[in-house]
């Protein structure tokens, strides 16, 4: 069922692939697509015939890949450094990128270099992979904003962690060229919902989550971006490799260019100026798709306000909200471009600068002013925008599905565990039961998932977004409602039906909808190491009940004894919100606490010792990884940085 598993040897020999990329495109698409190139957009894919919606038009395997299970990293790195990185990055709070998958991909590249050199010039699969990576994938152009110093620090750390015999096989310059390829081409995605086990002696209990992968796909990287794409990409582990499908979202005519959306789901909900800003920062181009520059044919649907004519939340700027100059202008500056608003319900049009005394005079100006206030709200760390910082009347014209509300909801989802941790660690009113706090948090997260899902369907105009199954899964975990579990399964079927790359994801969704207890049992049966890991405890569900009761007092009422209906759902919640809650039998709790105190003292001594080191002294890679693990969750693709940055409040500059 799960999305894990080692990915070291792909089932396909790349040396049998065509030598030219155009030939590979024709082969993988069975002649349905061709490679084209022009000065305006560069290389891109074009349909050679009419393509039906929802039918995979191209399927390919990653030429190189890595996962947070880190099979290549375990092989390529010194044991002590591999263990340090696994312990530091094995389980990060929140979603986003996982450095383990990123570094595992580098280690895979290094192993291929070693295999190619061992072949001593003879044709080999490894040599074929390296040749095609060098020839087929683009790299950043001169002038692109890449922090070379940060990149060098990351690569030196990786190089120092490699086993000595492998360190001689690859140079720092070769790693930099490969990192440049990843910066422009690497794709990150997740596997099936599963029970993840820790490695080593970390003492952490199993957690509910998804394996994270990173890979490069030669054909898929030829598809250009559009904020209103005609295709989506779906990827997942298949066998011992990684597979990706390109699926049309609507019928595509012969001769039409294929497009997909580079942005993650929460940025797809942003207005034009912010989307363009994100694309410039991440991919160094100025988007001119129809949604960004379509004039009257592309109203700014994400900025929704109450219409004074019909009182529905369907009033939006009649054209994209963006300014061409200056290039670095932010969202607030772009609001001056709003000269007219139109209601999608009653078709009322309201112009700016209407003479005083006329109907709806000043209404556009009020909407624009409220947009600026909402965007500039104070930021509260993991809790996002502080809507309580202003009087509600200052935002009374904004519709409930305005992009700011959806963006705030997505931020709550991404930082759910951290938000609940703050509540449970002391910010709650005195005497407030933990159970009540958890239930309130679950209600907030369930509503947030519903808000973002409905916003995506509304703004995208379809239900095939690959983000929707995850959002419905989150809501089902939070509510435990059979109707929400059914909706979760239906979202998976809508997005992923008949796609082999996500068969394990579909199987997990069906099992979860049927019974959470069955899901646990299937996961344990799927992972032989799980049985050994749990054999020293009471049977899994009995011990999980003890842990859930420790997590939230009275979470399981005494009169409810059906684990499949109750404990399974509460366990999923516990694993999702508090995955690192200690799993210790009651009679060993005191001993565990003593060990923790000793560990804390040792850690303080180590930190003091590290501060006394000379500036030039080298620390172990494992220690560096553990230090970076405290940087928190991210919602940005990995670039040249060792670990991705935290999500920051957008600047109004």
C-alpha positions as CSV (number, residue, x, y, z in Angstrom):
1,X,0.0,0.0,0.0
2,X,2.6,2.5,1.0
3,X,4.8,4.8,-1.1
4,X,8.1,3.8,0.4
5,X,10.7,1.4,-0.8
6,X,14.3,1.6,-1.9
7,X,15.0,3.2,-5.3
8,X,18.5,2.3,-6.3
9,X,18.4,0.3,-9.5
10,X,15.7,1.4,-12.0
11,X,14.0,-1.4,-14.0
12,X,14.9,0.3,-17.3
13,X,18.3,0.3,-18.9
14,X,18.9,3.9,-20.2
15,X,21.5,2.7,-22.6
16,X,18.6,1.3,-24.7
17,X,16.9,4.7,-24.9
18,X,17.1,6.7,-28.1
19,X,20.1,8.9,-28.3
20,X,18.1,12.1,-29.1
21,X,15.5,13.7,-27.0
22,X,13.0,14.2,-29.9
23,X,13.1,10.4,-30.5
24,X,12.4,9.7,-26.9
25,X,9.4,12.0,-26.9
26,X,7.9,10.3,-29.9
27,X,8.6,6.9,-28.4
28,X,7.1,7.7,-25.0
29,X,4.0,9.4,-26.4
30,X,3.5,6.8,-29.1
31,X,3.7,9.5,-31.7
32,X,1.1,11.8,-30.0
33,X,3.6,14.5,-29.2
34,X,6.6,16.1,-30.9
35,X,9.5,18.3,-29.7
36,X,9.4,21.8,-31.1
37,X,11.6,24.9,-30.5
38,X,11.3,28.6,-31.1
39,X,13.0,31.8,-29.9
40,X,10.1,32.9,-27.8
41,X,9.5,29.9,-25.5
42,X,12.4,27.6,-26.3
43,X,11.9,23.9,-26.4
44,X,8.3,22.7,-25.9
45,X,5.9,19.8,-26.7
46,X,3.2,20.0,-29.3
47,X,0.3,17.6,-29.9
48,X,0.5,15.9,-33.3
49,X,-3.1,14.8,-33.1
50,X,-6.3,15.6,-31.1
51,X,-5.9,14.5,-27.5
52,X,-8.7,13.3,-25.3
53,X,-9.1,14.7,-21.8
54,X,-8.0,12.6,-18.8
55,X,-6.1,9.9,-20.9
56,X,-2.3,9.8,-20.2
57,X,-0.6,11.0,-23.3
58,X,3.0,10.3,-22.2
59,X,4.5,8.0,-19.5
60,X,8.1,8.0,-18.5
61,X,10.5,7.0,-15.8
62,X,12.9,9.3,-13.9
63,X,16.4,9.2,-15.3
64,X,17.7,9.8,-11.8
65,X,15.8,9.9,-8.5
66,X,16.1,10.1,-4.7
67,X,13.7,9.6,-1.8
68,X,13.6,10.4,1.9
69,X,14.1,6.7,2.6
70,X,17.6,7.5,1.4
71,X,18.7,4.2,-0.1
72,X,21.6,5.8,-2.1
73,X,22.7,8.0,0.7
74,X,23.0,5.0,3.0
75,X,25.3,3.4,0.5
76,X,27.4,6.4,-0.6
77,X,28.0,8.2,2.7
78,X,30.0,7.2,5.7
79,X,27.8,5.4,8.3
80,X,28.2,8.1,11.0
81,X,27.2,10.9,8.6
82,X,24.4,8.9,7.0
83,X,23.0,8.2,10.5
84,X,23.3,11.9,11.4
85,X,21.4,13.1,8.4
86,X,18.7,10.4,8.7
87,X,18.2,11.3,12.4
88,X,18.0,15.1,11.7
89,X,15.8,15.0,8.6
90,X,13.9,11.8,8.8
91,X,10.8,13.5,10.1
92,X,10.3,17.2,9.5
93,X,7.4,19.2,10.9
94,X,4.9,20.1,8.3
95,X,5.0,19.5,4.5
96,X,7.3,20.7,1.8
97,X,10.7,19.6,0.7
98,X,12.8,17.0,2.6
99,X,16.6,17.4,2.4
100,X,17.0,13.7,2.5
101,X,15.4,13.2,-0.9
102,X,17.5,16.0,-2.3
103,X,20.8,14.6,-0.9
104,X,19.8,11.0,-1.8
105,X,19.5,12.2,-5.4
106,X,23.1,13.6,-5.2
107,X,24.3,10.3,-3.8
108,X,22.6,8.5,-6.7
109,X,24.4,10.7,-9.1
110,X,27.7,10.0,-7.4
111,X,27.1,6.2,-7.5
112,X,26.3,6.4,-11.2
113,X,29.7,8.3,-11.7
114,X,31.4,5.5,-9.9
115,X,29.7,2.8,-12.0
116,X,30.5,4.6,-15.2
117,X,34.2,4.8,-14.3
118,X,34.2,1.2,-13.3
119,X,32.9,0.3,-16.8
120,X,36.1,2.0,-18.1
121,X,34.6,3.4,-21.3
122,X,32.5,0.4,-22.2
123,X,28.8,1.2,-23.0
124,X,26.8,1.0,-19.8
125,X,23.5,2.1,-18.2
126,X,25.3,4.5,-15.8
127,X,27.3,6.1,-18.7
128,X,24.1,6.5,-20.7
129,X,22.3,8.2,-17.7
130,X,25.1,10.7,-17.2
131,X,25.4,11.5,-20.9
132,X,21.7,12.3,-21.2
133,X,21.7,14.3,-18.0
134,X,24.5,16.5,-19.4
135,X,22.9,16.9,-22.8
136,X,19.2,17.0,-22.3
137,X,18.6,19.2,-19.2
138,X,18.9,22.9,-19.2
139,X,20.9,24.8,-16.5
140,X,20.5,28.3,-15.1
141,X,21.6,31.0,-17.4
142,X,24.2,33.7,-16.7
143,X,22.7,36.3,-14.4
144,X,20.1,34.0,-12.8
145,X,19.9,34.6,-9.0
146,X,21.8,31.6,-7.5
147,X,23.6,31.9,-4.2
148,X,26.9,30.3,-5.2
149,X,28.4,30.6,-1.7
150,X,25.5,28.8,-0.1
151,X,25.6,26.2,-2.9
152,X,29.3,25.6,-2.4
153,X,28.8,25.1,1.4
154,X,26.1,22.5,0.7
155,X,28.2,20.6,-1.8
156,X,31.3,20.7,0.4
157,X,29.3,19.2,3.2
158,X,28.0,16.4,0.9
159,X,31.4,15.8,-0.5
160,X,32.9,15.4,3.0
161,X,30.2,12.9,3.9
162,X,30.9,10.5,1.0
163,X,32.9,7.4,1.6
164,X,36.6,8.0,0.7
165,X,36.5,5.6,-2.3
166,X,33.5,7.5,-3.8
167,X,34.9,11.0,-2.9
168,X,37.6,10.4,-5.5
169,X,35.0,9.6,-8.2
170,X,33.4,13.0,-8.3
171,X,34.6,16.6,-8.1
172,X,33.0,19.7,-6.5
173,X,32.6,21.2,-10.0
174,X,30.7,18.1,-11.2
175,X,28.4,18.3,-8.2
176,X,27.8,22.0,-8.9
177,X,26.8,21.3,-12.6
178,X,24.4,18.6,-11.4
179,X,23.0,20.9,-8.7
180,X,22.4,23.5,-11.5
181,X,20.4,20.9,-13.4
182,X,18.3,20.1,-10.3
183,X,17.7,23.8,-9.7
184,X,15.9,24.1,-13.0
185,X,14.5,20.6,-13.5
186,X,14.0,18.6,-10.3
187,X,10.5,17.7,-9.4
188,X,9.3,16.8,-5.9
189,X,6.3,14.7,-5.1
190,X,4.9,12.3,-2.5
191,X,4.1,8.6,-2.4
192,X,1.0,6.9,-0.9
193,X,-0.3,7.6,2.6
194,X,1.5,5.1,4.8
195,X,2.9,4.3,8.3
196,X,6.5,5.4,8.3
197,X,9.0,3.8,10.6
198,X,12.0,5.5,12.0
199,X,15.5,4.3,11.5
200,X,18.3,3.7,14.0
201,X,17.7,4.1,17.7
202,X,15.7,7.4,17.6
203,X,13.0,6.0,19.8
204,X,10.3,7.7,17.8
205,X,7.0,5.9,17.2
206,X,5.8,5.1,13.7
207,X,4.1,8.1,12.0
208,X,1.5,8.6,9.4
209,X,2.8,10.4,6.4
210,X,4.1,10.0,2.8
211,X,7.5,9.3,1.4
212,X,8.9,12.3,-0.4
213,X,10.7,11.9,-3.7
214,X,12.8,14.0,-6.0
215,X,13.6,13.2,-9.6
216,X,14.4,14.5,-13.1
217,X,12.2,13.5,-16.1
218,X,13.6,14.4,-19.6
219,X,10.3,14.6,-21.5
220,X,8.2,16.2,-18.8
221,X,10.7,19.0,-18.4
222,X,10.0,20.1,-22.0
223,X,6.4,21.2,-21.0
224,X,6.2,25.0,-20.6
225,X,4.3,26.8,-17.8
226,X,0.9,28.3,-17.9
227,X,-1.2,29.6,-15.0
228,X,-4.2,28.1,-16.9
229,X,-2.6,24.8,-18.0
230,X,-4.1,22.2,-20.3
231,X,-2.2,19.3,-18.6
232,X,-1.2,18.0,-15.2
233,X,1.6,15.7,-14.2
234,X,1.1,12.7,-11.8
235,X,4.1,10.8,-10.4
236,X,4.8,8.1,-7.9
237,X,7.0,5.0,-7.2
238,X,6.4,2.1,-9.5
239,X,8.4,-1.1,-8.9
240,X,11.9,0.0,-8.1
241,X,11.7,3.2,-10.1
242,X,9.7,6.4,-10.3
243,X,7.1,6.9,-13.0
244,X,5.3,10.0,-14.2
245,X,2.2,10.5,-16.4
246,X,1.3,13.6,-18.4
247,X,-2.5,13.9,-18.5
248,X,-4.6,16.4,-20.5
249,X,-7.1,18.3,-18.3
250,X,-9.2,19.1,-21.3
251,X,-9.3,18.1,-25.0
252,X,-6.2,19.4,-26.8
253,X,-6.2,20.1,-30.5
254,X,-3.5,19.0,-32.9
255,X,-0.8,21.6,-33.1
256,X,-1.5,23.0,-29.6
257,X,1.3,23.4,-27.2
258,X,1.2,21.4,-23.9
259,X,1.4,23.4,-20.7
260,X,1.3,22.7,-16.9
261,X,1.5,24.8,-13.8
262,X,4.9,25.1,-12.2
263,X,3.5,26.6,-9.0
264,X,2.4,24.7,-5.9
265,X,-1.4,24.7,-5.2
266,X,-1.4,27.6,-2.7
267,X,0.4,29.9,-5.1
268,X,-2.0,29.0,-7.9
269,X,-4.6,30.9,-5.9
270,X,-2.6,34.1,-5.8
271,X,-3.4,37.1,-7.9
272,X,-1.4,37.8,-11.1
273,X,1.3,40.1,-9.7
274,X,2.2,37.6,-7.0
275,X,2.2,34.6,-9.3
276,X,4.5,36.5,-11.7
277,X,6.8,37.4,-8.8
278,X,7.0,33.7,-7.7
279,X,7.8,32.6,-11.2
280,X,10.5,35.2,-11.6
281,X,12.1,34.2,-8.3
282,X,11.9,30.4,-8.9
283,X,12.2,30.1,-12.7
284,X,13.5,33.5,-13.9
285,X,10.8,34.3,-16.5
286,X,7.9,36.7,-16.9
287,X,4.7,34.8,-17.4
288,X,2.5,36.0,-20.3
289,X,-0.1,33.2,-20.3
290,X,-3.8,34.1,-20.9
291,X,-4.6,34.2,-17.2
292,X,-1.7,36.8,-16.7
293,X,-2.1,38.9,-19.7
294,X,-5.5,38.1,-21.3
295,X,-7.1,41.5,-20.7
296,X,-10.9,41.5,-20.6
297,X,-10.9,37.8,-21.3
298,X,-9.1,37.0,-18.0
299,X,-10.7,38.8,-14.9
300,X,-8.8,38.5,-11.7
301,X,-11.0,35.7,-10.2
302,X,-9.0,35.3,-7.1
303,X,-9.8,38.8,-5.8
304,X,-13.5,38.4,-5.0
305,X,-15.7,41.0,-3.3
306,X,-19.3,41.5,-2.4
307,X,-21.3,43.0,-5.3
308,X,-23.4,46.0,-4.4
309,X,-25.9,45.0,-7.0
310,X,-26.7,41.4,-6.1
311,X,-24.8,41.1,-2.8
312,X,-23.0,38.0,-4.0
313,X,-19.3,37.5,-3.6
314,X,-18.6,37.5,-7.3
315,X,-17.2,41.1,-7.9
316,X,-13.6,41.0,-9.2
317,X,-11.2,43.2,-11.2
318,X,-12.2,43.0,-14.9
319,X,-8.6,42.4,-16.0
320,X,-5.5,40.8,-14.5
321,X,-4.2,42.8,-11.5
322,X,-0.6,43.5,-12.6
323,X,1.8,46.2,-13.6
324,X,4.6,45.7,-16.1
325,X,7.0,48.3,-14.6
326,X,8.9,48.5,-12.5
327,X,9.8,44.8,-12.7
328,X,10.0,44.4,-8.9
329,X,6.7,46.1,-8.2
330,X,4.6,44.2,-5.5
331,X,1.0,43.4,-5.1
332,X,0.0,46.7,-3.4
333,X,1.6,48.7,-6.2
334,X,-0.3,46.6,-8.8
335,X,-3.6,47.6,-7.3
336,X,-3.5,50.9,-9.2
337,X,-4.1,48.9,-12.4
338,X,-7.7,48.1,-11.2
339,X,-9.9,50.5,-13.2
340,X,-13.0,48.4,-13.5
341,X,-14.7,45.6,-11.6
342,X,-17.3,43.2,-12.9
343,X,-19.7,40.8,-11.2
344,X,-19.7,37.3,-12.6
345,X,-23.3,36.8,-11.3
346,X,-25.3,39.9,-12.3
347,X,-22.8,41.3,-14.8
348,X,-22.8,44.7,-13.1
349,X,-19.7,46.8,-14.1
350,X,-18.4,49.4,-11.8
351,X,-15.7,51.9,-12.9
352,X,-13.1,53.7,-10.8
353,X,-13.4,57.5,-10.4
354,X,-17.2,57.6,-10.7
355,X,-18.4,61.1,-9.9
356,X,-19.6,61.6,-6.3
357,X,-23.3,61.1,-6.0
358,X,-23.5,58.5,-8.7
359,X,-24.5,54.9,-7.9
360,X,-21.6,52.9,-6.5
361,X,-19.3,55.9,-6.4
362,X,-16.0,55.0,-4.6
363,X,-16.9,51.3,-4.4
364,X,-13.9,50.2,-6.5
365,X,-11.6,52.4,-4.3
366,X,-13.0,50.8,-1.2
367,X,-12.4,47.3,-2.5
368,X,-8.8,48.1,-3.5
369,X,-8.2,49.7,-0.1
370,X,-9.4,46.6,1.7
371,X,-7.2,44.4,-0.6
372,X,-4.2,46.4,0.5
373,X,-5.1,46.2,4.2
374,X,-5.7,42.4,4.0
375,X,-2.4,41.8,2.2
376,X,-0.4,43.9,4.7
377,X,-1.9,42.3,7.9
378,X,0.7,41.5,10.6
379,X,2.3,38.1,10.4
380,X,2.2,35.7,13.4
381,X,4.8,33.1,12.5
382,X,3.2,29.7,12.1
383,X,-0.2,31.1,12.6
384,X,-0.1,33.3,9.5
385,X,-1.9,36.6,9.0
386,X,-3.5,38.2,12.1
387,X,-7.0,39.1,11.1
388,X,-7.7,40.3,14.6
389,X,-5.3,43.2,14.2
390,X,-7.9,45.2,12.3
391,X,-11.5,46.1,12.8
392,X,-13.8,43.6,10.9
393,X,-15.4,46.5,9.1
394,X,-12.1,47.2,7.3
395,X,-12.5,43.9,5.5
396,X,-16.2,43.6,5.2
397,X,-16.4,43.7,1.4
398,X,-14.1,40.7,0.9
399,X,-15.9,37.5,-0.1
400,X,-15.4,34.3,1.9
401,X,-13.5,32.7,-1.1
402,X,-11.2,35.7,-1.6
403,X,-7.6,34.5,-2.2
404,X,-6.3,35.9,1.2
405,X,-8.7,33.6,3.1
406,X,-7.7,30.6,1.0
407,X,-4.0,31.4,1.4
408,X,-4.4,31.8,5.2
409,X,-6.2,28.4,5.3
410,X,-3.4,26.7,3.4
411,X,-0.8,28.2,5.7
412,X,-2.7,26.7,8.7
413,X,-2.7,23.3,7.0
414,X,1.0,23.4,6.3
415,X,1.8,24.4,9.9
416,X,-0.9,22.4,11.7
417,X,1.4,20.4,14.0
418,X,3.4,23.5,15.0
419,X,0.2,25.5,15.7
420,X,-1.2,22.7,17.9
421,X,2.2,22.4,19.7
422,X,2.1,26.1,20.6
423,X,-1.4,25.6,22.0
424,X,-0.5,22.6,24.1
425,X,2.8,24.0,25.3
426,X,1.4,26.8,27.4
427,X,-0.5,29.4,25.4
428,X,-3.9,27.8,26.3
429,X,-6.0,29.5,29.0
430,X,-5.5,28.1,32.5
431,X,-7.6,25.1,33.1
432,X,-8.5,24.5,29.5
433,X,-8.5,20.7,28.9
434,X,-6.1,19.4,26.3
435,X,-8.9,17.5,24.7
436,X,-10.8,20.7,24.0
437,X,-7.8,22.3,22.4
438,X,-7.2,19.3,20.2
439,X,-10.8,19.2,19.1
440,X,-10.9,22.9,18.3
441,X,-7.6,22.6,16.3
442,X,-9.1,19.7,14.4
443,X,-12.2,21.7,13.6
444,X,-10.0,24.6,12.4
445,X,-7.9,22.4,10.2
446,X,-11.0,20.6,8.7
447,X,-12.5,23.9,7.8
448,X,-9.2,25.1,6.3
449,X,-8.9,22.0,4.1
450,X,-12.5,22.5,2.9
451,X,-11.8,26.2,2.2
452,X,-8.7,25.6,0.1
453,X,-10.3,22.6,-1.8
454,X,-13.4,24.7,-2.7
455,X,-11.2,27.6,-3.7
456,X,-9.1,25.4,-6.0
457,X,-12.1,23.9,-7.7
458,X,-13.7,27.4,-8.1
459,X,-10.6,29.1,-9.5
460,X,-9.3,26.2,-11.7
461,X,-12.7,25.3,-13.0
462,X,-12.2,21.5,-12.6
463,X,-11.7,18.8,-9.9
464,X,-8.6,17.1,-11.3
465,X,-6.0,19.0,-9.2
466,X,-3.4,16.7,-7.7
467,X,-3.7,18.7,-4.5
468,X,-7.4,17.9,-3.9
469,X,-6.9,14.2,-2.7
470,X,-4.4,15.4,0.0
471,X,-6.8,18.2,1.1
472,X,-9.7,15.8,1.4
473,X,-7.6,13.3,3.3
474,X,-6.7,16.0,5.8
475,X,-10.3,16.9,6.3
476,X,-11.3,13.2,6.7
477,X,-8.6,12.7,9.4
478,X,-9.8,15.8,11.3
479,X,-13.5,15.0,11.2
480,X,-13.5,11.2,11.1
481,X,-16.8,11.5,9.3
482,X,-17.7,8.5,7.0
483,X,-19.0,11.1,4.5
484,X,-15.6,12.8,4.4
485,X,-13.8,9.5,4.0
486,X,-16.0,8.7,1.1
487,X,-15.3,12.2,-0.4
488,X,-11.6,11.6,0.1
489,X,-11.8,8.3,-1.9
490,X,-13.8,10.0,-4.6
491,X,-11.2,12.8,-4.9
492,X,-8.5,10.2,-5.4
493,X,-10.6,8.5,-8.0
494,X,-11.3,11.7,-9.9
495,X,-7.6,12.8,-9.9
496,X,-5.8,9.5,-10.2
497,X,-8.1,7.0,-11.9
498,X,-6.4,4.6,-14.3
499,X,-2.9,5.9,-13.7
500,X,-0.4,3.1,-12.8
501,X,2.1,5.5,-11.2
502,X,-0.3,6.1,-8.3
503,X,-1.8,2.6,-7.9
504,X,-0.4,2.4,-4.3
505,X,-1.9,5.8,-3.5
506,X,-5.3,4.6,-4.7
507,X,-5.0,1.4,-2.8
508,X,-4.2,3.3,0.4
509,X,-7.2,5.6,-0.1
510,X,-9.5,2.7,-0.5
511,X,-8.2,1.0,2.6
512,X,-8.5,4.2,4.7
513,X,-12.0,4.8,3.5
514,X,-13.0,1.2,4.4
515,X,-11.3,1.0,7.9
516,X,-8.5,2.9,9.6
517,X,-7.7,-0.3,11.6
518,X,-7.4,-2.3,8.5
519,X,-5.1,0.3,7.1
520,X,-2.7,-0.1,10.1
521,X,-2.8,-3.9,9.8
522,X,-2.1,-3.8,6.1
523,X,0.8,-1.4,6.6
524,X,2.4,-3.6,9.3
525,X,2.0,-6.7,7.0
526,X,3.5,-4.7,4.1
527,X,6.6,-3.8,6.2
528,X,8.3,-6.9,7.7
529,X,10.6,-4.6,9.7
530,X,7.5,-3.1,11.4
531,X,6.7,-6.4,13.1
532,X,10.2,-6.6,14.5
533,X,10.1,-2.9,15.6
534,X,6.8,-3.4,17.4
535,X,7.3,-7.0,18.7
536,X,8.6,-5.8,22.1
537,X,5.4,-3.8,22.7
538,X,1.9,-5.0,23.3
539,X,-0.1,-5.6,20.1
540,X,0.1,-2.5,18.0
541,X,-3.5,-1.2,18.4
542,X,-3.5,-1.8,22.2
543,X,-0.3,0.1,22.6
544,X,-1.5,2.8,20.3
545,X,-4.6,3.2,22.5
546,X,-2.3,3.8,25.5
547,X,-0.4,6.4,23.6
548,X,-3.5,8.2,22.3
549,X,-4.8,8.4,25.9
550,X,-1.5,9.9,27.0
551,X,-1.7,12.4,24.1
552,X,-5.2,13.6,24.8
553,X,-6.8,12.6,28.1
554,X,-10.2,11.1,27.6
555,X,-9.8,11.2,23.8
556,X,-11.2,7.7,23.7
557,X,-14.4,7.5,25.9
558,X,-14.5,4.3,28.0
559,X,-17.8,3.3,26.5
560,X,-16.3,3.3,23.0
561,X,-14.3,0.1,22.5
562,X,-14.3,-0.4,18.7
563,X,-10.8,0.5,17.5
564,X,-11.7,0.4,13.8
565,X,-14.4,3.1,14.4
566,X,-12.6,5.2,17.0
567,X,-8.9,4.4,17.7
568,X,-8.0,4.1,14.1
569,X,-9.1,7.7,13.4
570,X,-7.6,9.1,16.6
571,X,-4.4,7.4,15.9
572,X,-4.2,9.0,12.5
573,X,-4.8,12.3,14.1
574,X,-2.1,11.7,16.7
575,X,0.4,10.6,14.1
576,X,-0.4,13.6,11.8
577,X,-0.4,16.3,14.5
578,X,2.1,15.0,17.0
579,X,4.2,12.3,15.3
580,X,7.0,12.5,17.8
581,X,5.0,11.8,20.9
582,X,7.0,9.2,22.9
583,X,5.9,5.6,22.7
584,X,6.9,4.1,26.0
585,X,5.0,1.4,27.9
586,X,3.7,2.9,31.2
587,X,6.1,0.9,33.5
588,X,9.1,2.4,31.6
589,X,8.1,6.0,31.7
590,X,10.3,7.0,34.7
591,X,13.4,5.4,33.2
592,X,12.7,7.1,29.9
593,X,12.5,10.6,31.6
594,X,15.9,10.0,33.3
595,X,17.4,9.2,29.9
596,X,16.0,12.3,28.4
597,X,17.5,14.5,31.1
598,X,20.9,13.0,30.6
599,X,20.6,13.5,26.8
600,X,19.7,17.1,27.3
601,X,22.8,17.7,29.5
602,X,25.0,16.0,26.9
603,X,23.5,18.1,24.2
604,X,24.2,21.3,26.2
605,X,27.8,20.2,26.7
606,X,28.2,19.5,23.0
607,X,26.8,22.9,22.1
608,X,29.2,24.7,24.5
609,X,32.0,22.7,23.0
610,X,31.0,23.7,19.5
611,X,30.9,27.4,20.4
612,X,34.5,27.1,21.6
613,X,35.8,25.7,18.3
614,X,37.9,27.9,16.1
615,X,36.1,29.4,13.1
616,X,37.9,27.2,10.7
617,X,37.2,23.9,12.5
618,X,35.1,21.4,10.7
619,X,32.0,19.8,12.2
620,X,30.7,16.4,11.3
621,X,28.1,16.3,8.5
622,X,25.6,14.6,10.9
623,X,25.9,17.4,13.4
624,X,25.4,20.0,10.6
625,X,22.3,18.2,9.4
626,X,20.8,18.0,12.9
627,X,21.5,21.8,13.3
628,X,19.7,22.6,10.0
629,X,16.8,20.3,10.9
630,X,15.6,23.0,13.3
631,X,14.9,25.4,10.5
632,X,11.3,24.3,10.2
633,X,8.9,23.5,7.4
634,X,9.1,24.9,3.9
635,X,6.7,25.4,1.0
636,X,9.3,26.1,-1.6
637,X,11.1,23.8,-4.1
638,X,14.8,23.1,-3.2
639,X,17.3,25.3,-4.9
640,X,21.0,25.7,-4.3
641,X,20.4,26.1,-0.6
642,X,21.3,23.3,1.8
643,X,17.8,23.3,3.3
644,X,14.9,25.2,2.0
645,X,13.8,28.5,3.7
646,X,10.8,28.9,5.9
647,X,7.7,30.3,4.3
648,X,7.9,34.1,4.7
649,X,5.3,36.7,4.7
650,X,5.0,38.3,1.2
651,X,6.5,41.7,1.0
652,X,4.4,44.6,-0.1
653,X,7.4,46.2,-1.8
